[in-house]
Amino acid sequence: MAVIIAAIDFSPDAEKVMKYAIAQAEAFDATLYIIHVVAPSPDFVGYDVGPSVVRDQIAEHYVEQHKDLQKMRFAAEGLGIRVKALLLQGPTVKVLLSQVEKLESSLLVVGSHGTRGIRELILGSTTAGLIRAVGVPVLLVPV
């Protein structure tokens, strides 16, 4: 069975990425994995009170992102798509590459909005990193 991964960043254009990922999942009768990668926890040195407050705020933010991810999953399921949602932590490119391999994905769907340099202006640094290393087709959704 085919597996498609949609990498979601919760930008205002995430719905556009989901639209294309759902269309591909429908066309290929694939299971869709909606994946959002959060940054690794920062290390704090020399703080007493601060880190627990910061950790609590980060945890609350992750809970909200998890809820938003589940809403996306429920919406896709409502369209008859087999879908799973994952909130993972770590370096974005490394985590997504790992999931492509682990899930034996046949397609990766990502939004492309560049930020630096010519290549990054066109693709974005995360997208450029994925394209250089991933071993499956990538559907770039301009956002």
KOLDO-912772 format. One record per residue: x, z, y of N, C-alpha, C in turn; residue in three letters; residue number from 0. Coordinates in nm, 4 decimals. Example, Ala and Ser with C-alpha at 12.3 -4.5 7.8 and 13.67 -1.06 7.14 Angstrom:
2
nc1 nc3 nc2 cac1 cac3 cac2 cc1 cc3 cc2 residuo num
1.3190 0.7800 -0.5690 1.2300 0.7800 -0.4500 1.3200 0.7800 -0.3300 ala 0
1.2850 0.7080 -0.2250 1.3670 0.7140 -0.1060 1.2900 0.7870 0.0030 ser 1
end
This chain:
143
nc1 nc3 nc2 cac1 cac3 cac2 cc1 cc3 cc2 residuo num
0.0842 0.0000 -0.1175 0.0000 0.0000 0.0000 0.0893 0.0000 0.1246 met 0
0.0523 -0.0788 0.2210 0.1292 -0.0909 0.3451 0.1159 0.0360 0.4299 ala 1
0.2225 0.0664 0.5019 0.2249 0.1802 0.5935 0.2698 0.1302 0.7304 val 2
0.1959 0.1699 0.8326 0.2293 0.1373 0.9701 0.2481 0.2676 1.0456 ile 3
0.3525 0.2732 1.1278 0.3774 0.3909 1.2103 0.3534 0.3533 1.3560 ile 4
0.2745 0.4351 1.4247 0.2564 0.4217 1.5693 0.3264 0.5394 1.6345 ala 5
0.4272 0.5108 1.7149 0.4997 0.6158 1.7872 0.4297 0.6379 1.9205 ala 6
0.3807 0.7598 1.9391 0.3003 0.7936 2.0567 0.3765 0.8915 2.1447 ile 7
0.3748 0.8670 2.2759 0.4435 0.9580 2.3675 0.3480 1.0299 2.4624 asp 8
0.2189 1.0108 2.4467 0.1153 1.0730 2.5306 0.1232 1.0304 2.6761 phe 9
0.1872 0.9176 2.7025 0.1812 0.8614 2.8366 0.0398 0.8065 2.8565 ser 10
0.0048 0.7715 2.9780 -0.1295 0.7152 3.0002 -0.1553 0.5875 2.9189 pro 11
-0.0483 0.5231 2.8726 -0.0635 0.3982 2.7976 -0.0682 0.4167 2.6460 asp 12
-0.0727 0.5384 2.5986 -0.0753 0.5637 2.4543 -0.1958 0.4990 2.3882 ala 13
-0.3076 0.4932 2.4574 -0.4273 0.4300 2.4009 -0.4028 0.2824 2.3719 glu 14
-0.3257 0.2166 2.4580 -0.2942 0.0757 2.4365 -0.2109 0.0581 2.3088 lys 15
-0.1150 0.1459 2.2889 -0.0331 0.1417 2.1674 -0.1223 0.1642 2.0449 val 16
-0.2123 0.2616 2.0545 -0.3038 0.2897 1.9434 -0.3944 0.1708 1.9131 met 17
-0.4413 0.1025 2.0151 -0.5277 -0.0140 1.9955 -0.4579 -0.1184 1.9076 lys 18
-0.3327 -0.1477 1.9394 -0.2581 -0.2456 1.8609 -0.2266 -0.1936 1.7205 tyr 19
-0.1922 -0.0667 1.7098 -0.1612 -0.0096 1.5783 -0.2844 -0.0118 1.4887 ala 20
-0.3992 0.0210 1.5439 -0.5243 0.0188 1.4662 -0.5562 -0.1228 1.4225 ile 21
-0.5386 -0.2194 1.5110 -0.5650 -0.3596 1.4753 -0.4763 -0.4043 1.3600 ala 22
-0.3495 -0.3627 1.3624 -0.2576 -0.3988 1.2530 -0.2972 -0.3289 1.1231 gln 23
-0.3352 -0.2015 1.1331 -0.3775 -0.1277 1.0137 -0.5016 -0.1919 0.9522 ala 24
-0.5953 -0.2346 1.0355 -0.7150 -0.3031 0.9852 -0.6783 -0.4357 0.9188 glu 25
-0.5941 -0.5137 0.9861 -0.5583 -0.6467 0.9364 -0.4868 -0.6414 0.8020 ala 26
-0.4055 -0.5401 0.7819 -0.3245 -0.5317 0.6599 -0.3725 -0.4242 0.5639 phe 27
-0.4894 -0.3667 0.5907 -0.5441 -0.2590 0.5077 -0.4367 -0.1530 0.4812 asp 28
-0.3720 -0.1112 0.5882 -0.2583 -0.0193 0.5793 -0.2994 0.1228 0.6159 ala 29
-0.2186 0.2167 0.5713 -0.2310 0.3549 0.6168 -0.1544 0.3656 0.7475 thr 30
-0.2162 0.4250 0.8477 -0.1550 0.4403 0.9785 -0.1062 0.5834 0.9960 leu 31
0.0207 0.5971 1.0307 0.0776 0.7272 1.0661 0.0967 0.7286 1.2169 tyr 32
0.0306 0.8228 1.2832 0.0489 0.8421 1.4264 0.1527 0.9527 1.4404 ile 33
0.2655 0.9192 1.5020 0.3748 1.0152 1.5110 0.4111 1.0400 1.6567 ile 34
0.4171 1.1669 1.6917 0.4678 1.2084 1.8226 0.5879 1.2984 1.7981 his 35
0.6976 1.2659 1.8631 0.8207 1.3437 1.8473 0.8442 1.4246 1.9744 val 36
0.8601 1.5558 1.9547 0.8893 1.6447 2.0669 1.0376 1.6781 2.0662 val 37
1.0895 1.7087 2.1831 1.2315 1.7391 2.1978 1.2687 1.8641 2.1193 ala 38
1.3933 1.8709 2.0747 1.4389 1.9926 2.0071 1.4284 2.1119 2.1010 pro 39
1.4115 2.2298 2.0453 1.4047 2.3512 2.1264 1.5363 2.3713 2.2004 ser 40
1.5282 2.4032 2.3290 1.6530 2.4279 2.4021 1.7137 2.5613 2.3608 pro 41
1.8448 2.5666 2.3646 1.9154 2.6920 2.3366 1.9396 2.7633 2.4689 asp 42
1.9105 2.8902 2.4723 1.9314 2.9699 2.5922 2.0430 3.0698 2.5659 phe 43
2.1337 3.0779 2.6595 2.2451 3.1701 2.6458 2.2444 3.2631 2.7673 val 44
2.2531 3.3924 2.7418 2.2645 3.4879 2.8498 2.1339 3.5291 2.9144 gly 45
2.0220 3.5017 2.8495 1.8921 3.5407 2.9045 1.8326 3.6518 2.8190 tyr 46
1.7634 3.7443 2.8844 1.6952 3.8483 2.8094 1.5454 3.8210 2.8026 asp 47
1.4800 3.8166 2.9178 1.3346 3.8019 2.9210 1.2935 3.6554 2.9190 val 48
1.3668 3.5699 2.9870 1.3301 3.4303 3.0065 1.2977 3.3520 2.8806 gly 49
1.3813 3.3557 2.7801 1.3570 3.2688 2.6650 1.2218 3.2904 2.5965 pro 50
1.1752 3.4143 2.5820 1.0472 3.4340 2.5141 0.9333 3.3760 2.5969 ser 51
0.9410 3.3864 2.7276 0.8391 3.3278 2.8145 0.8419 3.1761 2.8020 val 52
0.9608 3.1208 2.8067 0.9756 2.9760 2.7958 0.9298 2.9287 2.6580 val 53
0.9694 3.0003 2.5534 0.9271 2.9625 2.4176 0.7756 2.9654 2.4050 arg 54
0.7101 3.0655 2.4650 0.5643 3.0738 2.4614 0.5010 2.9542 2.5322 asp 55
0.5567 2.9160 2.6464 0.5041 2.8011 2.7197 0.5222 2.6731 2.6405 gln 56
0.6383 2.6575 2.5793 0.6640 2.5385 2.4973 0.5691 2.5362 2.3786 ile 57
0.5484 2.6502 2.3149 0.4566 2.6577 2.2013 0.3147 2.6187 2.2424 ala 58
0.2699 2.6656 2.3577 0.1362 2.6292 2.4064 0.1264 2.4790 2.4301 glu 59
0.2332 2.4219 2.4846 0.2357 2.2781 2.5090 0.2270 2.2009 2.3767 his 60
0.2999 2.2469 2.2748 0.2959 2.1822 2.1433 0.1567 2.1914 2.0810 tyr 61
0.0907 2.3039 2.0982 -0.0456 2.3198 2.0456 -0.1384 2.2182 2.1106 val 62
-0.1265 2.2003 2.2406 -0.2096 2.1026 2.3118 -0.1798 1.9606 2.2639 glu 63
-0.0518 1.9288 2.2451 -0.0160 1.7963 2.1959 -0.0692 1.7751 2.0546 gln 64
-0.0649 1.8784 1.9723 -0.1187 1.8683 1.8365 -0.2680 1.8391 1.8409 his 65
-0.3400 1.9067 1.9295 -0.4845 1.8818 1.9437 -0.5101 1.7380 1.9865 lys 66
-0.4319 1.6885 2.0825 -0.4478 1.5502 2.1290 -0.4174 1.4511 2.0169 asp 67
-0.3177 1.4808 1.9370 -0.2817 1.3955 1.8244 -0.3950 1.3911 1.7222 leu 68
-0.4567 1.5053 1.6968 -0.5691 1.5104 1.6030 -0.6891 1.4324 1.6559 gln 69
-0.7120 1.4349 1.7873 -0.8197 1.3543 1.8456 -0.7966 1.2064 1.8190 lys 70
-0.6719 1.1632 1.8324 -0.6380 1.0232 1.8034 -0.6636 0.9920 1.6563 met 71
-0.6261 1.0847 1.5707 -0.6472 1.0657 1.4269 -0.7955 1.0539 1.3957 arg 72
-0.8769 1.1444 1.4507 -1.0220 1.1414 1.4259 -1.0834 1.0116 1.4773 phe 73
-1.0379 0.9639 1.5929 -1.0906 0.8386 1.6484 -1.0592 0.7209 1.5557 ala 74
-0.9379 0.7161 1.5027 -0.9002 0.6078 1.4115 -0.9766 0.6184 1.2791 ala 75
-0.9926 0.7413 1.2288 -1.0704 0.7607 1.1062 -1.2139 0.7139 1.1257 glu 76
-1.2680 0.7354 1.2456 -1.4035 0.6919 1.2762 -1.4197 0.5408 1.2684 gly 77
-1.3091 0.4683 1.2778 -1.3110 0.3224 1.2657 -1.2834 0.2776 1.1222 leu 78
-1.2723 0.3731 1.0319 -1.2499 0.3403 0.8913 -1.1041 0.3242 0.8530 gly 79
-1.0134 0.3694 0.9364 -0.8699 0.3571 0.9084 -0.8229 0.4791 0.8290 ile 80
-0.7372 0.4558 0.7295 -0.6685 0.5667 0.6629 -0.5564 0.6086 0.7572 arg 81
-0.5587 0.7329 0.8009 -0.4637 0.7738 0.9046 -0.4169 0.9172 0.8842 val 82
-0.2904 0.9387 0.9188 -0.2318 1.0724 0.9183 -0.1604 1.0898 1.0513 lys 83
-0.1585 1.2107 1.1014 -0.0945 1.2389 1.2297 0.0153 1.3423 1.2094 ala 84
0.1308 1.3150 1.2670 0.2451 1.4048 1.2535 0.3031 1.4377 1.3900 leu 85
0.3235 1.5663 1.4153 0.3945 1.6136 1.5331 0.5278 1.6657 1.4823 leu 86
0.6358 1.5972 1.5166 0.7678 1.6303 1.4639 0.8616 1.6655 1.5780 leu 87
0.9654 1.7417 1.5471 1.0592 1.7862 1.6489 1.1981 1.7350 1.6179 gln 88
1.2663 1.6886 1.7230 1.4033 1.6419 1.7077 1.4319 1.5272 1.8020 gly 89
1.5491 1.4671 1.7889 1.5828 1.3507 1.8701 1.4908 1.2340 1.8326 pro 90
1.4252 1.1752 1.9297 1.3188 1.0780 1.9041 1.3614 0.9639 1.8131 thr 91
1.4683 0.8955 1.8475 1.5101 0.7791 1.7687 1.5441 0.8204 1.6263 val 92
1.6218 0.9253 1.6113 1.6633 0.9716 1.4777 1.5423 1.0102 1.3924 lys 93
1.4479 1.0823 1.4515 1.3290 1.1259 1.3769 1.2436 1.0062 1.3361 val 94
1.2215 0.9132 1.4282 1.1399 0.7961 1.3943 1.2065 0.7100 1.2869 leu 95
1.3365 0.6893 1.2967 1.4069 0.6123 1.1940 1.3946 0.6797 1.0582 leu 96
1.4062 0.8109 1.0565 1.3925 0.8869 0.9326 1.2531 0.8686 0.8722 ser 97
1.1497 0.8730 0.9572 1.0126 0.8593 0.9076 0.9845 0.7176 0.8590 gln 98
1.0401 0.6179 0.9250 1.0239 0.4790 0.8790 1.0762 0.4666 0.7367 val 99
1.1917 0.5259 0.7125 1.2515 0.5204 0.5790 1.1728 0.6053 0.4792 glu 100
1.1445 0.7288 0.5164 1.0765 0.8219 0.4259 0.9390 0.7704 0.3840 lys 101
0.8641 0.7158 0.4790 0.7279 0.6694 0.4510 0.7238 0.5254 0.4010 leu 102
0.8415 0.4621 0.3937 0.8517 0.3224 0.3524 0.7594 0.2343 0.4365 glu 103
0.7698 0.2537 0.5656 0.6858 0.1809 0.6608 0.7220 0.0334 0.6628 ser 104
0.6199 -0.0501 0.6828 0.6436 -0.1938 0.6922 0.6358 -0.2431 0.8363 ser 105
0.5948 -0.1564 0.9300 0.5845 -0.1937 1.0703 0.5896 -0.0684 1.1564 leu 106
0.6586 -0.0795 1.2695 0.6650 0.0282 1.3671 0.6054 -0.0247 1.4972 leu 107
0.5064 0.0455 1.5513 0.4411 0.0053 1.6757 0.4817 0.1047 1.7840 val 108
0.5411 0.0524 1.8923 0.5868 0.1377 2.0014 0.5513 0.0748 2.1353 val 109
0.5344 0.1598 2.2350 0.5169 0.1129 2.3712 0.6524 0.0868 2.4327 gly 110
0.6580 -0.0092 2.5223 0.7850 -0.0425 2.5858 0.7705 -0.0325 2.7364 ser 111
0.8356 0.0675 2.7939 0.8438 0.0785 2.9392 0.9841 0.1212 2.9752 his 112
1.0594 0.0317 3.0350 1.2014 0.0528 3.0605 1.2270 0.1453 3.1772 gly 113
1.3495 0.2024 3.1784 1.3847 0.2940 3.2857 1.5232 0.2711 3.3451 thr 114
1.6202 0.2181 3.2686 1.7561 0.2045 3.3208 1.8216 0.0778 3.2694 arg 115
1.9071 0.0191 3.3495 1.9864 -0.0945 3.3072 1.9003 -0.2147 3.2705 gly 116
1.9640 -0.3275 3.2443 1.8876 -0.4484 3.2120 1.8156 -0.4340 3.0792 ile 117
1.8877 -0.3980 2.9728 1.8229 -0.3836 2.8423 1.7154 -0.2757 2.8482 arg 118
1.7517 -0.1610 2.9064 1.6560 -0.0522 2.9149 1.5423 -0.0850 3.0114 glu 119
1.5693 -0.1688 3.1121 1.4646 -0.2113 3.2048 1.3571 -0.2880 3.1294 leu 120
1.4002 -0.3674 3.0335 1.3049 -0.4465 2.9563 1.2448 -0.3638 2.8432 ile 121
1.3251 -0.2887 2.7732 1.2794 -0.2222 2.6515 1.2587 -0.0721 2.6645 leu 122
1.3378 -0.0048 2.7441 1.3370 0.1410 2.7445 1.4447 0.1896 2.6499 gly 123
1.5075 0.3012 2.6810 1.6219 0.3464 2.6013 1.5818 0.3850 2.4594 ser 124
1.4663 0.4484 2.4421 1.4211 0.4848 2.3071 1.3923 0.3599 2.2260 thr 125
1.3201 0.2666 2.2843 1.2861 0.1431 2.2146 1.4115 0.0646 2.1797 thr 126
1.5052 0.0552 2.2730 1.6304 -0.0163 2.2462 1.7045 0.0486 2.1293 ala 127
1.7086 0.1808 2.1256 1.7733 0.2515 2.0155 1.7064 0.2252 1.8824 gly 128
1.5744 0.2182 1.8822 1.5010 0.1893 1.7593 1.5287 0.0480 1.7098 leu 129
1.5230 -0.0472 1.8005 1.5411 -0.1868 1.7617 1.6796 -0.2102 1.7039 ile 130
1.7800 -0.1441 1.7601 1.9167 -0.1611 1.7093 1.9313 -0.1110 1.5662 arg 131
1.8543 -0.0104 1.5276 1.8808 0.0561 1.4000 1.7716 0.0416 1.2946 ala 132
1.6492 0.0113 1.3326 1.5397 0.0109 1.2363 1.5469 -0.1138 1.1476 val 133
1.5032 -0.0983 1.0238 1.5104 -0.2078 0.9284 1.3763 -0.2746 0.9005 gly 134
1.2785 -0.2523 0.9882 1.1467 -0.3144 0.9702 1.1059 -0.3797 1.1014 val 135
1.0069 -0.4700 1.0960 0.9583 -0.5293 1.2209 0.9049 -0.4226 1.3166 pro 136
0.9238 -0.4498 1.4453 0.8758 -0.3595 1.5499 0.7798 -0.4385 1.6386 val 137
0.6614 -0.3851 1.6571 0.5651 -0.4435 1.7491 0.5795 -0.3691 1.8817 leu 138
0.6309 -0.4395 1.9832 0.6483 -0.3803 2.1153 0.5226 -0.4062 2.1970 leu 139
0.4592 -0.2998 2.2403 0.3389 -0.3115 2.3227 0.3819 -0.2871 2.4668 val 140
0.3707 -0.3891 2.5528 0.4108 -0.3668 2.6920 0.3168 -0.2705 2.7611 pro 141
0.3733 -0.1679 2.8221 0.2917 -0.0674 2.8916 0.3428 -0.0495 3.0331 val 142
end
